[in-house]
């Protein structure tokens, strides 16, 4: 469930589209190789992406979908040597990424002791999702990903409730809330429901986010300096990469402190 670029055919550098913005300095259509993609499918400017304006590249994480599509779904045949596979291969990446993301959440949920009563159901959901990732190209592209996400989300919601119940007292419910630029410095957000909240550019310096549910929360440019996110649930690397932090920011052990922090 972690990207292994050495075993991927540079799919995120081709399959995805991007436009001139704070995240990218140029436009690129889906299916068009990035100008910096080398013949060995590695990035020619990887060490200077942010300096060149490709901040979006440093935020993106495929959850291991790139290598799985490259090596499993298409059996190690790359789109340059087998151009007839290109269109389907590129279309398969976002589908696989969603499945791999679900695997990440399910794997995390299975490690949460307060949700032990759900572990059997979570294991079944994980096994079924893993089976779907091993589908052939036609089946993968025909998959109703939204339905799969909805089924898994029901379990994740129940998991969240059990985990956050460890925090006594009234817990904040800001699910889907517009907290753009919110001043939350030092806020006590322990056990808060922040699922899908818009925390873009929010000031969360020194905030206590332990046991908070952060699934789908938009943390772009959120200031997490000194914030405590240990024990927060369903936080992923993409969210961390998009935020601002420092050496004092405390992260769950499964996540890596971004180099640009």
For each residue, the residues with C-beta under 8 A, 3 or more apart:
1: 63 64 100 103 104 107
2: 63 64
3: 8 61 62 63 64 66 67
4: 7 8 64 66 67
5: 8 10 41 42 66 67
6:
7: 4 67 70 71
8: 3 4 5 11 12 41 62 66 67 69 70
9: 41 66 70 78 79 80 89
10: 5 13 14 33 34 37 41 42 43
11: 8 14 15 62 65 66 69 70 89 90 93
12: 8 15 16 57 60 62 66 93
13: 10 16 33 34 36 37 41 43
14: 10 11 31 32 33 34 37 79 90
15: 11 12 30 31 89 90 91 93 94
16: 12 13 28 30 60 93
17: 28 29 30
18: 21 23 24 26 27 28 56
19: 24 27
20: 24 25 26 27
21: 18 24 56
22: 55
23: 18 54 55 56 59
24: 18 19 20 21 27 28 53 54 55 56 57
25: 20 52 53 54
26: 18 20 35
27: 18 19 20 24
28: 16 17 18 24 32 34
29: 17 32
30: 15 16 17 90
31: 14 15 86 87 90
32: 14 28 29
33: 10 13 14 37
34: 10 13 14 28 37 43
35: 26
36: 13 43 44 45
37: 10 13 14 33 34 41 42 43 44
38: 41 42 43 44
39:
40:
41: 5 8 9 10 13 37 38 78
42: 5 10 37 38 46
43: 10 13 34 36 37 38 46 49 57
44: 36 37 38
45: 36 48 49 52 54
46: 42 43 49
47:
48: 45 51 52
49: 43 45 46 52 54 55 57 58
50: 53 54 55 58 260
51: 48
52: 25 45 48 49
53: 24 25 50
54: 23 24 25 45 49 50 57 58
55: 22 23 24 49 50 58 59
56: 18 21 23 24 59 60
57: 12 24 43 49 54 60
58: 49 50 54 55 241 258 260
59: 23 55 56 238 241 242
60: 12 16 56 57 238 241
61: 3 236 237 238 241
62: 3 8 11 12 65 66 93 97 100
63: 1 2 3 97 100 101 103 104 236
64: 1 2 3 4 67 68 100
65: 11 62 68 69 93 96 97 99 100
66: 3 4 5 8 9 11 12 62 69 70 93
67: 3 4 5 7 8 64 70 71
68: 64 65 71 72 73 96 100 133
69: 8 11 65 66 72 73 74 89 92 93 96
70: 7 8 9 11 66 67 73 74 76 78 89
71: 7 67 68 74 75 76
72: 68 69 75 133 134
73: 68 69 70 89 92 96 135 136 137 140
74: 69 70 71 77 82 85 89 92 137
75: 71 72
76: 70 71
77: 74 81 82 85
78: 9 41 70 81 82
79: 9 14 82 83 85 86 89 90
80: 9 83
81: 77 78
82: 74 77 78 79 85 86
83: 79 80 86
84:
85: 74 77 79 82 88 89 137
86: 31 79 82 83 89 90
87: 31 90 91
88: 85 91 92 137 141
89: 9 11 15 69 70 73 74 79 85 86 92 93 137
90: 11 14 15 30 31 79 86 87 93
91: 15 87 88 94 95 141
92: 69 73 74 88 89 95 96 137 140 141
93: 11 12 15 16 62 65 66 69 89 90 96 97
94: 15 91 97 98
95: 91 92 98 99 140 141 143 145
96: 65 68 69 73 92 93 99 100 133 140
97: 62 63 65 93 94 100 101
98: 94 95 101 102 145 148 149
99: 65 95 96 102 103 129 132 133 145 148
100: 1 62 63 64 65 68 96 97 103 104 133
101: 63 97 98 104 105 236
102: 98 99 105 106 129 148 149 152
103: 1 63 99 100 106 107 126 129 130 133
104: 1 63 100 101 107 108 236
105: 101 102 108 109 152 156 215 234
106: 102 103 109 110 122 125 126 129 152 155 156
107: 1 103 104 110 111 126
108: 104 105 111 112 233 234 254
109: 105 106 112 115 118 122 155 156 159
110: 106 107 115 119 122 123 126
111: 107 108
112: 108 109 115 159 162 163 233
113: 116
114: 162 163 165 166
115: 109 110 112 118 119 122 158 159 162 163
116: 113 119
117: 162
118: 109 115 121 122 155 158 159 162
119: 110 115 116 122 123
120: 123 124
121: 118 124 125 155
122: 106 109 110 115 118 119 125 126 155 159
123: 110 119 120 126 127
124: 120 121 127 128
125: 106 121 122 128 129 151 152 155
126: 103 106 107 110 122 123 129 130
127: 123 124 130 131
128: 124 125 131 132
129: 99 102 103 106 125 126 132 133 148 152
130: 103 126 127 133 134
131: 127 128 134 135
132: 99 128 129 135 140 143 148
133: 68 72 96 99 100 103 129 130 140
134: 72 130 131
135: 73 131 132 139 140 143
136: 73 139 140
137: 73 74 85 88 89 92 140 141
138: 141 142
139: 135 136 142 143
140: 73 92 95 96 132 133 135 136 137 143
141: 88 91 92 95 137 138
142: 138 139
143: 95 132 135 139 140 148
144: 147 148
145: 95 98 99 148 149
146: 149 150
147: 144 150 151
148: 98 99 102 129 132 143 144 145 151 152
149: 98 102 145 146 152 153
150: 146 147 153 154
151: 125 147 148 154 155
152: 102 105 106 125 129 148 149 155 156
153: 149 150 156 157
154: 150 151 157 158
155: 106 109 118 121 122 125 151 152 158 159
156: 105 106 109 152 153 159 160 215 234
157: 153 154 160 161
158: 115 118 154 155 161 162
159: 109 112 115 118 122 155 156 162 163 233
160: 156 157 163 164 193 195 213 215 233 234
161: 157 158 164 165
162: 112 114 115 117 118 158 159 165
163: 112 114 115 159 160 166 211 213 233
164: 160 161 167 171 191 192 193 211 212 213 233
165: 114 161 162 191
166: 114 163 191 211
167: 164 171 190 191 211
168:
169:
170:
171: 164 167 190 191 192 193
172: 189 191 192 193
173: 192 193
174: 177 179 192 193 194 197
175: 193 194 195 196 197
176: 195 196 197 198
177: 174 194 197 198
178: 198
179: 174 182 184 197 198 199 202
180: 198 199 200 201 202
181: 200 201 202 203
182: 179 199 202 203
183: 202 203
184: 179 187 189 202 203 204 207
185: 203 204 205 206 207
186: 205 206 207
187: 184 204 207 208
188: 207 208
189: 172 184 192 194 207 208 209 212
190: 167 171 208 209 210 211 212
191: 164 165 166 167 171 172 210 211 212
192: 164 171 172 173 174 189 209 212 213
193: 160 164 171 172 173 174 175 212 213
194: 174 175 177 189 197 199 209 212 213 214 217
195: 160 175 176 213 214 215 216 217 234
196: 175 176 215 216 217 218
197: 174 175 176 177 179 194 217 218
198: 176 177 178 179 180 217 218
199: 179 180 182 194 202 204 217 218 219 222
200: 180 181 218 219 220 221 222
201: 180 181 220 221 222 223
202: 179 180 181 182 183 184 199 219 222 223
203: 181 182 183 184 185 223
204: 184 185 187 199 207 209 222 223 224 227
205: 185 186 223 224 225 226 227
206: 185 186 225 226 227
207: 184 185 186 187 188 189 204 224 227 228
208: 187 188 189 190 227 228
209: 189 190 192 194 204 212 214 227 228 229 232
210: 190 191 228 229 230 231 232
211: 163 164 166 167 190 191 231 232 233
212: 164 189 190 191 192 193 194 209 229 232 233
213: 160 163 164 192 193 194 195 232 233 234
214: 194 195 209 217 219 229 232 233 234 235 239
215: 105 156 160 195 196 233 234 235
216: 195 196
217: 194 195 196 197 198 199 214 235 239
218: 196 197 198 199 200 239 242
219: 199 200 202 214 222 224 239 240 242 243
220: 200 201 242 243
221: 200 201 242 243 244
222: 199 200 201 202 204 219 242 243 244
223: 201 202 203 204 205 243 244
224: 204 205 207 219 227 229 243 244 245 249
225: 205 206 244 245 246 248 249
226: 205 206 246 248 249
227: 204 205 206 207 208 209 224 245 249 250
228: 207 208 209 210 250
229: 209 210 212 214 224 232 235 249 250 251 252
230: 210 250 251 252
231: 210 211 252
232: 209 210 211 212 213 214 229 235 252
233: 108 112 159 160 163 164 211 212 213 214 215
234: 105 108 156 160 195 213 214 215
235: 214 215 217 229 232 239 240 251 252 255
236: 61 63 101 104 239 240 255
237: 61 240 241 255 256
238: 59 60 61 241 242
239: 214 217 218 219 235 236 242 243
240: 219 235 236 237 243 245 251 255 256 257 258
241: 58 59 60 61 237 238 258
242: 59 218 219 220 221 222 238 239
243: 219 220 221 222 223 224 239 240
244: 221 222 223 224 225 261
245: 224 225 227 240 249 251 257 258 261
246: 225 226 249 261
247: 257 261
248: 225 226
249: 224 225 226 227 229 245 246 257 261
250: 227 228 229 230
251: 229 230 235 240 245 255 256 257
252: 229 230 231 232 235 255
253:
254: 108
255: 235 236 237 240 251 252
256: 237 240 251
257: 240 245 247 249 251 261
258: 58 240 241 245 261
259:
260: 50 58
261: 244 245 246 247 249 257 258
